[in-house]
Amino acid sequence: MNLVVLNLCGVLLQPVLAPSPALEAIYRDSYGCNFESSSEGALNSTTVSPAKLYRFFPGKPTYWPVFDPYHIDQENYNFYINAGIKPGIILPDSLTKNISIKEYRKIRGAIKDGAIVIVQGTTFNSKELYASATFASAIGLRPQLFLKNNHFDSSFNDFDSGSYIFNNEVYTHHLPVPNGIHKVNNKHVIPMSTYKTYGHGMQVIRNPTFDPLIVENIEYPPLGVEWKFAGSRFVSTPESLETSLVGHAWALFTMIAIPIGAYLTGELPSLFPVAANLASSFSVLFGLLLIIIFVFAIFRNRRS
């Protein structure tokens, strides 16, 4: 593991893996400085944890509270609802295994109260995340943001447009995403943790206690995500889910394929790519069937 000591605006950071060019650009836009690699002798100097870099760049912080489903009926969650805040709701990463009918009803009730759905993924594979988003949409839990439980790297280039939250507490030897709403090509990137910091920029707080400071400094992220599943494009906005007739058919397909596969295999995460591959195969067959019907119709018209 090749770790480097980076110098940002005169602050030496603890050794980390070299960041991707996109993450370097985020830091440059956030703090106004380029990274500089320090010499090996810098290891003997006083270094700062990247998670505490905000202390050197004070400014106005803003926050957005998000909750796991088991917090929906707790006092902390109700505090924000009663304050007029629309919090985020993070769906379980294995929906058919980790969500009960009771919990599903709780989430649906939260959505009626204004809560915003977040679909999470635990791998670098966009297909699994988008299969989960399709299934969630089919059962009435349409996402407005995605949560990635891994570090920011070049694989993010493969993801579609929309708003992505990065969990800053799962990193090991990787630079976290700094506070703020960052534009990366056609995507927005926002950091998340379980504690609030006081540096400038926006921060998503997971399962926060009731805190007037968060209410007084609330900021919502840009809402809306896009993804592809089985060749069909889905666009989820605060108003509606836009897709083709075939896309709606694939959403219904996931309602059948994913739960049945989870029941048979007992492993939902490995089922998502299987469902995607099955859907792709069925889409090819469906296309061939349409061509055959079309040719048959032309032949019949000529005979008549």
C-alpha positions in Angstrom: 0.0 0.0 0.0 1.7 3.2 -1.2 0.7 6.0 1.1 1.6 9.6 0.5 1.8 12.7 2.7 -0.1 15.6 1.0 0.3 19.3 1.7 -2.9 21.3 1.2 -2.6 25.1 1.7 0.3 24.5 4.1 -1.5 21.8 6.2 0.2 18.4 6.2 -2.3 15.5 6.1 -1.8 12.1 7.6 -0.6 9.5 5.0 -3.3 8.5 2.6 -3.7 6.7 -0.8 -3.3 9.1 -3.7 -6.7 10.6 -4.6 -8.3 10.4 -8.0 -8.1 13.5 -10.2 -11.8 14.1 -9.7 -11.3 14.1 -5.9 -8.3 16.4 -6.2 -10.5 18.8 -8.2 -13.1 18.7 -5.4 -10.5 19.7 -2.8 -9.1 22.4 -5.0 -12.5 23.9 -5.5 -13.3 23.6 -1.8 -10.1 25.1 -0.3 -8.5 27.0 -3.2 -5.2 25.1 -3.2 -3.6 22.2 -5.1 -2.3 19.2 -3.4 1.5 19.1 -3.1 3.3 15.8 -2.3 5.6 16.2 0.7 9.0 14.5 1.2 9.5 11.4 3.3 10.8 13.7 6.1 7.4 15.1 6.5 6.3 11.9 8.2 8.2 13.1 11.2 6.3 16.4 11.2 3.0 17.1 12.8 0.2 15.9 10.5 -3.5 16.4 10.6 -6.3 13.8 10.0 -8.2 14.6 6.8 -11.4 14.4 8.8 -10.3 17.4 10.9 -9.1 19.5 8.0 -12.2 21.7 8.3 -10.8 23.2 11.5 -8.3 25.2 9.3 -11.1 26.5 7.1 -13.8 28.0 9.2 -17.1 29.0 7.7 -20.8 28.7 7.8 -21.8 25.0 8.0 -25.2 23.6 6.8 -26.7 20.2 7.5 -29.4 17.8 6.3 -30.6 15.0 8.6 -31.1 11.5 7.3 -32.3 8.4 9.1 -32.3 4.6 8.9 -35.9 3.1 9.0 -35.7 1.9 12.6 -35.4 5.6 13.7 -38.7 6.6 12.0 -40.9 6.3 15.1 -38.3 7.6 17.5 -38.2 11.0 19.2 -35.2 12.3 17.3 -36.9 11.8 13.9 -40.2 13.3 15.0 -38.3 16.4 16.3 -37.3 17.2 12.7 -40.6 16.4 11.2 -42.4 18.7 13.7 -39.9 21.4 12.9 -41.0 21.3 9.3 -37.8 19.5 8.0 -38.0 16.9 5.3 -35.4 14.4 6.3 -33.9 11.6 4.2 -34.8 7.9 4.7 -32.0 5.4 3.9 -33.5 2.2 2.6 -31.9 -1.1 3.7 -29.2 -2.3 1.3 -31.0 -5.7 0.9 -34.6 -4.7 0.5 -36.3 -8.1 0.2 -34.3 -9.6 3.1 -34.1 -6.6 5.5 -37.5 -4.9 5.2 -40.7 -6.3 6.7 -44.2 -5.3 5.9 -44.4 -3.3 9.1 -41.2 -1.4 8.2 -42.4 -0.9 4.6 -45.6 0.8 5.9 -43.5 3.0 8.2 -41.4 4.1 5.3 -44.5 4.8 3.2 -45.9 6.8 6.0 -42.7 8.8 6.3 -42.8 9.6 2.6 -46.3 11.0 3.0 -44.9 13.2 5.7 -42.3 14.5 3.2 -39.3 12.3 3.8 -37.0 11.8 0.9 -35.9 8.3 -0.1 -32.2 7.3 -0.5 -31.2 4.0 -2.0 -27.8 2.8 -0.9 -25.1 0.6 -2.5 -22.2 -1.2 -0.8 -20.1 -2.1 -3.9 -18.4 -0.2 -6.8 -20.8 -1.9 -9.2 -23.4 0.5 -10.5 -25.6 -2.3 -11.9 -26.4 -3.5 -8.4 -27.3 0.0 -7.2 -29.5 0.6 -10.2 -31.3 -2.8 -9.9 -32.1 -1.9 -6.3 -33.4 1.6 -7.4 -35.6 -0.1 -10.0 -37.0 -2.5 -7.4 -37.6 0.3 -4.9 -39.4 2.3 -7.5 -41.6 -0.6 -8.3 -42.8 -1.0 -4.7 -43.5 2.7 -4.3 -40.2 3.8 -2.7 -38.8 5.9 -5.5 -35.3 7.3 -4.7 -34.2 10.9 -5.0 -30.6 10.3 -4.0 -28.1 7.5 -3.9 -25.8 6.6 -1.0 -22.4 5.0 -1.7 -20.8 3.1 1.2 -17.3 3.1 -0.2 -14.6 5.7 -0.9 -14.6 8.1 -3.9 -12.5 6.8 -6.8 -12.3 6.7 -10.6 -15.1 4.1 -10.8 -17.6 6.9 -10.0 -17.1 8.0 -13.7 -19.3 5.0 -14.6 -22.3 6.2 -12.7 -25.2 8.1 -14.2 -26.4 11.6 -13.5 -27.9 12.6 -10.1 -27.0 13.3 -6.5 -24.8 10.9 -4.6 -24.0 10.8 -0.9 -20.7 9.4 0.2 -20.3 7.8 3.6 -17.2 9.4 5.1 -17.0 6.9 7.9 -16.1 3.8 5.9 -12.8 5.1 4.5 -9.5 3.4 5.3 -6.5 5.3 4.1 -8.6 7.2 1.6 -9.4 11.0 1.6 -13.0 11.7 2.6 -15.2 13.9 0.6 -15.0 17.4 2.1 -18.1 19.3 3.2 -20.1 20.9 0.5 -22.2 20.1 -2.6 -19.7 19.3 -5.3 -20.4 19.1 -9.0 -18.6 16.3 -10.8 -19.5 16.4 -14.4 -23.3 15.8 -14.4 -23.4 14.5 -10.8 -23.6 16.1 -7.4 -21.4 14.7 -4.5 -22.2 15.3 -0.8 -20.5 13.9 2.3 -22.2 12.1 5.2 -21.2 11.2 8.7 -22.8 10.5 12.1 -21.4 13.7 13.7 -21.5 17.3 12.6 -18.5 19.5 11.9 -18.3 23.2 11.9 -16.3 23.8 8.7 -17.8 25.6 5.7 -20.1 23.7 3.4 -23.0 21.2 3.6 -22.9 17.9 5.5 -25.4 15.1 5.6 -25.8 13.8 9.2 -27.0 10.2 9.8 -29.4 9.5 12.6 -28.7 12.8 14.5 -30.1 13.6 17.9 -32.5 16.5 18.1 -30.3 19.6 17.5 -31.6 23.1 17.1 -28.3 24.0 15.3 -29.2 21.6 12.5 -32.7 23.1 12.2 -31.3 26.6 12.1 -28.7 25.7 9.4 -30.7 23.4 7.2 -29.9 22.9 3.5 -31.4 20.4 1.1 -29.2 18.7 -1.5 -30.2 18.8 -5.2 -32.8 16.1 -5.7 -33.1 13.7 -8.6 -31.3 10.7 -9.9 -31.0 8.9 -13.3 -30.1 5.3 -14.0 -30.2 2.6 -16.6 -31.6 -0.9 -16.1 -31.9 -3.5 -18.8 -31.4 -0.9 -21.5 -34.2 1.4 -20.2 -33.5 4.8 -18.7 -35.2 5.9 -15.5 -35.3 9.5 -14.4 -36.6 10.1 -10.9 -37.5 13.7 -10.0 -39.4 15.1 -6.9 -42.4 15.1 -9.2 -42.4 11.8 -10.9 -40.6 8.8 -12.3 -40.0 9.1 -16.1 -39.3 6.0 -18.1 -40.5 4.2 -21.2 -43.3 1.6 -21.3 -40.6 -1.1 -21.5 -39.0 0.5 -18.4 -42.2 0.2 -16.4 -42.4 -3.4 -17.5 -38.9 -4.1 -16.2 -39.7 -2.4 -12.9 -42.6 -4.8 -12.5 -40.2 -7.6 -13.5 -37.9 -6.8 -10.6 -40.8 -7.2 -8.2 -41.1 -10.8 -9.3 -37.5 -11.8 -10.1 -35.6 -10.3 -7.1 -37.8 -11.6 -4.3 -38.0 -15.1 -5.9 -34.3 -15.2 -6.4 -33.6 -14.0 -2.9 -35.9 -16.8 -1.6 -34.1 -19.4 -3.7 -30.6 -18.3 -3.1 -30.8 -16.5 0.2 -28.3 -14.0 -1.1 -29.9 -10.8 -2.4 -26.7 -8.8 -3.2 -25.5 -11.5 -5.6 -29.0 -11.6 -7.2 -29.0 -8.0 -8.5 -26.6 -8.6 -11.4 -28.4 -11.9 -12.1 -31.7 -10.0 -12.3 -30.0 -7.4 -14.6 -28.6 -10.1 -16.8 -32.0 -11.9 -17.0 -33.7 -8.6 -17.8 -31.1 -7.9 -20.6 -31.7 -11.4 -22.0 -35.5 -10.9 -21.9 -35.2 -7.5 -23.6 -33.3 -9.1 -26.5 -36.0 -11.8 -26.8 -38.7 -9.2 -26.5 -37.1 -7.2 -29.3 -36.8 -10.2 -31.6 -40.4 -11.0 -30.9 -41.4 -7.5 -32.0 -39.4 -7.8 -35.2 -41.1 -11.1 -36.0 -44.5 -9.6 -35.4 -43.6 -6.6 -37.5 -42.4 -8.7 -40.4 -45.5 -10.9 -40.2 -47.7 -7.9 -40.3 -46.0 -6.6 -43.4 -46.2 -10.0 -45.1 -49.9 -10.2 -44.3 -50.7 -6.7 -45.6 -49.0 -7.5 -48.9 -51.0 -10.7 -49.3 -54.2 -8.9 -48.7 
